[in-house]
Each structure stands twice: as structure tokens, then as C-alpha cells.
């Protein structure tokens, strides 16, 4: 039997749930910390010796010197972002990055033309996805089309890499020309030379990661996988086509990290006490907000419920700066996330913020089920893209709000109304809330040891 020592942290809604904080805590005693899916569309902030490290690609576990951090084959890697992060981490005094960061040779590379294509595809769509324009979709599309460039390709002789880029960009260049984007037509010689040099710079990082992982499992060392994006953004299980191009659910995360499923120990689903979404697509509990059709905040208007949540929760994208759409906690989605990802425990962040929202609005709501096609249901219906019907939330309302200050270290210390909120979420989702985020600092987290 295989040792079971893998902990996976996944987003339970549409991303930005605050996975970084719990990932950092789990990584404290881990040997391997792995990033498995997505690319520089993700973003989280890790604290190292009171310095903030905003990371998009390097696993946050790098802050702990005992870890080896892996970028798995399921990731799409923007090397310019990676170089910036490595330089920044070195400047902050993080030790031994060169020996502690490993990149799978099978990881696909996001090249500049993928970002140009991302922008073009979005601009041509009737209903844009609202992507982060980081080239994520086009990189995965090239991977599926078997014309992707992988990290091992960067170690080939320069002329072979140039030839691969020529093959990969034949159709893309036609597309650029047809759309009057001559400035984006790829100069394969130049790009090949540049990325060959990048390969030379990164050669000590690029490796076969599988033996490393297998030995860790054999030696019963803890492995933590930092999930990126979230359940409703999954290519197979999310709100297709308003999704990302990877598989953030647990099975996709295992695959993207090159991990055997038998070694999985615990799945922690992360959510916020209210919900948010960036980009387009359904959001049943969304609240009205003053945002124009380009996604920008309309200034000098009376704040609506969505504006109040956004401002109290500082809900602006870390990667793009876009204001996020905000709404109440949605438990039916948690039920569906549990069906797909087998979530063992929930980490519920921003319970303090929800209390402040309640104080400002005079109430707090939780969606515990939906009315859909005349029936009460407790999961997220799959056919809403066909029916065009958004399920109608059924709410439980709590009157008032609460204050959680830094003296709240145990579940028992929480205000009664906040505990009531947690109990409603547990009952409606069927997932025990083991971790509760009570503030922005890394130790503003209640861990319920009895669960
Ligand atoms: P893409 O991943 O850039 O292709 O964007 C596809 C959709 O996923 C868009 O709605 C993005 O806003 C959303 N998305 C991608 N990454 C994240 C994330 O880390 N947090 C929240 N939303 C994300």
C-alpha cells in the first residue's frame, strides 16, 4: 500500500478564495510543495519574515527552507513572469532557490504570441470570457493541438527550437496577418534564440519530477499541492465556456502535478464567507453593483450591496486589478464542489469581513438551496447554459453583523451570530468547517482541532 501523505488545497468557487494562507500553513511541515495547473493567471501573496511576496507561478511553499517546490507538467509557464519572481525572491533573501525549485521538463511554455492570441480571440467574441489575457487558453490549445513548446524543448540545439516555433506558429501567423496584426507576426529566429537562452539560464531547474515525487511518497514525507483557480472555472466541471483552460478540480490537480491518486490524504476546499467572481459567467447570488459594461467601477454613486461587499473585502484582482463581482455565500455550489473534488474540510475565509458587511447592511444572507425549474435543489444544475435560467437562491437571513478582533483565537471565542453562520454553511454543504480566516495576517486563522 502506498503512504497517504498528499494534501491538496482547491478553490471551491471562482478563485480568489484566499488559498495562499492555508497553503502556507500546510507547507510549514511539508517536504514537497507543488503547483499543478494554470499559469500566471493565478496570484497569491505569501509572507516571508514580514515581507509580502506576491507570487503567480512559484509555489508559496518556497518561503520555507525545508521544502522543494515543483512546477508540474499541468502548469503553463510564462518565463518572463518566472524570471521576475525568481529575482524578487532572491532579493528578499529566500535561500537556495536554484536547488529548491524544480520545473518539469514537460511543462508547456506560454510564449508572447499566446498572449497576443488571447487578446485577439477575446476581442472577436460576441460574449468574451473576460480572461486575464495571460495567454492561458492559447497555450493549452497549442498543447492539445500538439504544437506546444515545452521546457525540455528549450534545451534543444537552437536551430531545432527555432524549427519547432516555426511549426507552431504557421497558422497563428496567418491569423495575425488576416486581422491586421502584422506587428504580432512571430519572428521565429529571434524568438527561438531568445528562448534558447532562457533554457540555458533555467537548465538547472528543469528536470524529471516523477522520481522526486515517488521517493517522497515512499519516505512518507508530506506533499502539499497548491491548487490554482477553482471548481467553477474548471474546463470540464465549471460554467463552460466561461471557464479557464485547465482542470482545477482535485483529479485535474493530481494529473497536473504527476501524483498517484492512491497517495491522496486530505482535500481542503477554500471559500470565502461571501463570494466573488472575476470575468463573465453565471453567479446566482451576485448582488447589484455600480460597474459599467467594461467592468470598471462607476464613481460617485450611492453604493449598492455589491459595492459595499467589494469595498469592505478589497475585492480587486491581484493579477489584473479588475473589480470583482460580489454576492452572498452559495452553499449549493459547495455541495457540487464536494461531489467533484471530495472535499474533506472547508477553510472559510473572511468571516471577519462578513461581520463588517452585516454591520453596514444590517443583515447577512446565506444561500442554502436553489429553486430551479419549479423544484428545490441542493446542487448546481449542469444545464443552465442550455436553459439560460439562473437558479434562484433560497436564503437564510441573519439579522445584524459581528466584530471579530485579534483576541478571537478559538472557535468558542467567536460571536454567537458568526458561529450560527458557520453552522448554517456546514449543514447546507455537508462539509465540516475546520479552518476559519479571521483577518488578513497569516496567523488570523482559527483551526478547529476537534474536527
Ligand atoms: P483565463 O484563465 O485567463 O483564460 O480566464 C478565464 C476565466 O477564469 C476568466 O473569467 C478569469 O477571470 C478567470 N480566472 C482565471 N484565473 C483566475 C484566478 O486566479 N482567480 C479568479 N479568476 C480567475
Boltz pocket constraint, residues with backbone or C-beta under 6 A from the ligand:
constraints:
  - pocket:
      binder: B
      contacts: [[A, 14], [A, 15], [A, 16], [A, 41], [A, 42], [A, 43], [A, 129], [A, 130], [A, 131], [A, 132], [A, 133], [A, 134], [A, 135], [A, 136], [A, 137], [A, 228], [A, 229], [A, 233], [A, 242], [A, 243], [A, 244], [A, 245], [A, 278], [A, 279], [A, 280]]
      max_distance: 6.0
